[in-house]
């Protein structure tokens, strides 16, 4: 399993790196000492597992997770026990309070074996996930006690929200416990456009477009919602909407 350490203390970071050498199943691919550099490394390496401190200079560990477009597994490593309950809003394997012992670390890593799917189930899941929906496909969304059956075309946009996405449709919204990247893979690319790290937009829902101050675009949807197209994706949108 490909892992990354995010820890602002150099001594704690290097200590954890040494401890992890005892576990052949863990491949350490990167480390970082703050949320900004961590986000860049995560986008580059896409690790399966994060050893994540909560308190760091600048943004904390929870803020970092809110910016991710997929759901890595998390082992929190922190000197503060009071955040344990909140940590399980994410795909948390364990919550380790510093100083971390080799025995306690081994217990946390042992829990990974219960969360890693078998090869057969992984293959089946990949087969299911790569099936792209048609524009006229119906999708079922269960959000708490509410159930929705909607057409793909009825979705106005989708917004990433921590380890969930919010689906906006027909003046309503519903939560799905999926990453925005996994949802994007199922949606027809001719209909949905990745506006930025947080948003997928139904191109048919766009009623207006204007240039933004950041050299991207601002699009207005039929509901009146205005969303920004990142500078990196602006050229792609121009090509999609051009003759």
C-alpha positions as CSV (number, residue, x, y, z in Angstrom):
1,X,0.0,0.0,0.0
2,X,1.4,3.4,-1.1
3,X,1.6,5.7,1.9
4,X,2.5,9.3,2.7
5,X,3.4,11.0,6.0
6,X,2.2,14.6,6.7
7,X,3.7,15.9,9.9
8,X,5.2,19.3,10.7
9,X,7.7,18.0,13.3
10,X,10.9,16.8,11.6
11,X,11.7,14.5,14.5
12,X,8.3,13.0,14.6
13,X,8.2,12.6,10.8
14,X,11.6,10.9,10.6
15,X,10.8,8.7,13.6
16,X,7.6,7.5,11.9
17,X,9.5,6.9,8.7
18,X,12.0,4.7,10.5
19,X,9.2,2.8,12.2
20,X,7.5,2.1,8.9
21,X,10.5,0.3,7.5
22,X,9.4,-2.7,9.6
23,X,6.3,-3.1,7.5
24,X,6.8,-4.6,4.1
25,X,3.2,-3.9,3.1
26,X,3.7,-0.1,3.4
27,X,5.6,1.7,0.6
28,X,6.4,5.3,1.6
29,X,6.1,7.5,-1.5
30,X,6.3,11.0,-0.1
31,X,6.3,13.1,3.0
32,X,5.4,16.8,3.8
33,X,5.5,19.2,6.7
34,X,2.4,21.3,5.9
35,X,-0.9,21.2,4.1
36,X,0.2,23.2,1.0
37,X,3.1,21.0,0.1
38,X,1.2,17.9,1.1
39,X,-1.6,18.7,-1.4
40,X,0.9,19.0,-4.2
41,X,2.5,15.7,-3.3
42,X,-0.9,14.0,-3.0
43,X,-1.9,15.2,-6.4
44,X,1.3,13.8,-7.8
45,X,1.5,10.5,-6.1
46,X,-2.1,9.7,-5.2
47,X,-1.2,7.6,-2.1
48,X,-3.6,5.0,-0.8
49,X,-2.9,5.8,2.8
50,X,-2.1,9.0,4.7
51,X,-0.4,9.2,8.1
52,X,-1.8,12.6,8.9
53,X,-1.1,15.1,11.8
54,X,-4.0,17.4,12.6
55,X,-2.3,20.5,14.0
56,X,0.2,22.0,11.5
57,X,1.2,25.5,10.5
58,X,-1.4,27.1,8.2
59,X,-4.2,24.8,7.4
60,X,-4.9,21.8,9.6
61,X,-5.2,18.2,8.6
62,X,-9.0,18.3,8.3
63,X,-8.8,21.3,6.0
64,X,-6.4,19.4,3.8
65,X,-8.7,16.4,3.5
66,X,-11.6,18.7,2.5
67,X,-9.6,19.7,-0.6
68,X,-8.9,16.1,-1.9
69,X,-10.8,14.8,-4.9
70,X,-10.6,11.2,-3.7
71,X,-10.7,9.2,-0.5
72,X,-7.4,7.8,0.8
73,X,-7.4,5.8,4.0
74,X,-6.3,7.8,7.0
75,X,-4.2,7.0,10.1
76,X,-4.3,10.2,12.2
77,X,-1.1,10.9,14.2
78,X,-1.6,13.7,16.7
79,X,-0.8,14.8,20.2
80,X,-4.5,15.8,20.8
81,X,-7.1,13.2,21.6
82,X,-10.1,15.5,21.5
83,X,-10.5,15.3,17.7
84,X,-11.0,11.5,17.7
85,X,-14.7,11.7,17.1
86,X,-14.4,14.2,14.2
87,X,-11.7,12.1,12.6
88,X,-14.2,9.4,11.8
89,X,-16.0,11.6,9.4
90,X,-13.3,10.4,7.0
91,X,-12.1,7.0,5.9
92,X,-10.2,6.6,9.2
93,X,-8.3,3.4,10.0
94,X,-7.0,4.5,13.4
95,X,-6.2,7.5,15.6
96,X,-2.8,7.4,17.1
97,X,-1.9,9.7,20.0
98,X,1.8,10.8,20.2
99,X,4.2,9.5,21.3
100,X,3.5,6.5,19.0
101,X,4.9,3.1,20.0
102,X,5.9,0.4,17.5
103,X,3.2,-1.8,19.0
104,X,0.4,0.7,18.6
105,X,1.5,1.5,15.0
106,X,1.5,-2.3,14.2
107,X,-2.1,-2.5,15.5
108,X,-3.1,0.3,13.3
109,X,-1.5,-1.2,10.2
110,X,-3.0,-4.6,11.0
111,X,-6.5,-3.0,10.6
112,X,-5.7,-2.2,7.0
113,X,-5.9,-5.9,6.1
114,X,-9.6,-5.8,7.1
115,X,-10.3,-2.9,4.7
116,X,-8.3,-4.0,1.7
117,X,-10.7,-5.7,-0.8
118,X,-9.8,-9.1,-2.3
119,X,-8.4,-9.2,-5.8
120,X,-11.7,-10.6,-7.1
121,X,-13.9,-7.9,-5.5
122,X,-11.5,-5.2,-6.7
123,X,-11.7,-6.4,-10.3
124,X,-15.5,-6.6,-10.0
125,X,-15.6,-3.1,-8.6
126,X,-13.4,-1.7,-11.3
127,X,-15.5,-3.4,-13.9
128,X,-18.6,-1.7,-12.5
129,X,-17.1,1.7,-12.1
130,X,-15.8,1.9,-15.6
131,X,-19.3,1.6,-17.1
132,X,-20.1,5.1,-18.2
133,X,-23.7,6.2,-17.8
134,X,-25.8,7.3,-20.8
135,X,-27.4,10.8,-20.7
136,X,-30.8,9.3,-20.4
137,X,-29.8,6.8,-17.6
138,X,-31.6,6.8,-14.4
139,X,-29.6,6.9,-11.1
140,X,-30.7,6.1,-7.6
141,X,-29.5,8.3,-4.7
142,X,-30.2,7.5,-1.1
143,X,-29.5,10.4,1.2
144,X,-30.4,9.6,4.8
145,X,-34.1,8.7,4.8
146,X,-34.7,10.3,1.4
147,X,-34.5,8.4,-1.9
148,X,-34.2,10.0,-5.3
149,X,-34.5,8.5,-8.8
150,X,-33.3,11.0,-11.3
151,X,-32.0,11.2,-14.9
152,X,-28.4,12.0,-15.4
153,X,-29.5,15.1,-17.5
154,X,-31.4,16.4,-14.5
155,X,-28.2,17.0,-12.5
156,X,-27.1,20.7,-12.6
157,X,-23.8,20.3,-11.0
158,X,-21.8,18.2,-8.4
159,X,-19.7,19.7,-5.6
160,X,-17.0,17.9,-3.7
161,X,-17.5,18.2,0.1
162,X,-14.8,16.5,2.2
163,X,-15.1,12.7,1.5
164,X,-18.6,13.2,0.1
165,X,-20.1,14.9,-3.0
166,X,-23.3,17.0,-3.1
167,X,-25.5,16.4,-6.2
168,X,-27.7,19.4,-7.1
169,X,-30.8,18.6,-9.2
170,X,-34.3,20.1,-9.7
171,X,-33.8,22.6,-6.9
172,X,-32.7,19.9,-4.5
173,X,-29.4,18.4,-3.3
174,X,-28.3,15.1,-2.0
175,X,-25.1,13.7,-0.5
176,X,-23.2,10.7,-1.8
177,X,-20.2,9.1,0.0
178,X,-18.0,9.0,-3.1
179,X,-15.1,11.1,-4.3
180,X,-15.7,13.5,-7.1
181,X,-13.2,11.6,-9.3
182,X,-15.1,8.4,-9.0
183,X,-18.4,10.1,-9.9
184,X,-16.8,11.8,-12.8
185,X,-15.7,8.5,-14.3
186,X,-19.3,7.3,-14.4
187,X,-20.8,10.4,-16.0
188,X,-20.8,11.0,-19.8
189,X,-17.9,13.3,-20.7
190,X,-19.9,14.9,-23.5
191,X,-22.4,16.2,-21.0
192,X,-20.3,16.9,-17.8
193,X,-17.3,19.1,-17.5
194,X,-14.7,19.3,-14.7
195,X,-14.8,23.0,-13.9
196,X,-12.2,22.9,-11.1
197,X,-11.0,20.7,-8.2
198,X,-14.5,20.9,-6.5
199,X,-17.1,21.1,-9.3
200,X,-18.5,19.0,-12.1
201,X,-21.0,21.0,-14.3
202,X,-23.7,19.8,-16.6
203,X,-22.9,21.7,-19.8
204,X,-26.6,21.8,-20.7
205,X,-27.2,23.8,-17.5
206,X,-25.0,26.7,-18.5
207,X,-26.9,29.8,-19.6
208,X,-24.1,32.4,-19.4
209,X,-20.3,32.7,-19.5
210,X,-17.9,35.5,-18.8
211,X,-14.2,36.0,-18.2
212,X,-12.9,36.0,-14.7
213,X,-10.1,38.0,-13.0
214,X,-8.0,34.8,-12.7
215,X,-7.9,34.3,-16.5
216,X,-10.5,31.6,-16.3
217,X,-14.3,31.9,-16.8
218,X,-17.4,32.3,-14.6
219,X,-20.4,30.4,-15.8
220,X,-23.9,31.0,-14.8
221,X,-26.3,28.0,-14.5
222,X,-30.0,28.0,-15.2
223,X,-30.6,28.0,-11.4
224,X,-28.6,31.3,-11.1
225,X,-25.6,29.6,-9.4
226,X,-22.3,31.0,-10.6
227,X,-19.2,28.7,-10.7
228,X,-15.6,29.4,-11.6
229,X,-13.8,27.5,-14.3
230,X,-10.2,27.3,-13.3
231,X,-7.5,28.8,-15.5
232,X,-6.2,25.3,-16.2
233,X,-9.6,24.1,-17.4
234,X,-10.7,27.3,-19.2
235,X,-9.1,26.3,-22.5
236,X,-10.7,22.9,-22.4
237,X,-14.1,24.5,-21.9
238,X,-13.5,26.8,-24.8
239,X,-12.7,23.9,-27.1
240,X,-15.7,21.9,-25.9
241,X,-18.2,24.8,-26.5
242,X,-16.6,25.9,-29.8
243,X,-17.6,24.9,-33.3
